[in-house]
């Protein structure tokens, strides 16, 4: 797999806790979107670690084309 799977053409809003680590699925194949479930095995992709700076809602990229991954930058609007 050379291109990630587009899980959805919208961000995933997630409530995060300050200081907690989250592992975003970079391949798009996880059944636990937007987080990694190990589906990337043998694909060349690895999960991206995100540490929450503060408690609140963040928007994880669903299309896998964000320049600010793992967070959404609106790239899905151009797909």
C-alpha angles and dihedrals in degrees: 000000000000099000124049120245114253101237091188138336093242136061124266110237108215132179107229133189122229112261095010120127121231126188112217118207107243096182096056093226100103120120087210097063130218089019132068122264097173096267090130092075110134093003102099091243125115130192118262117233116226121186113198112237092198140001114270144073121322127179114232117202114259099183097053092226100098117127086211097052134198084035126061119258097176095264089135089072090068097050 
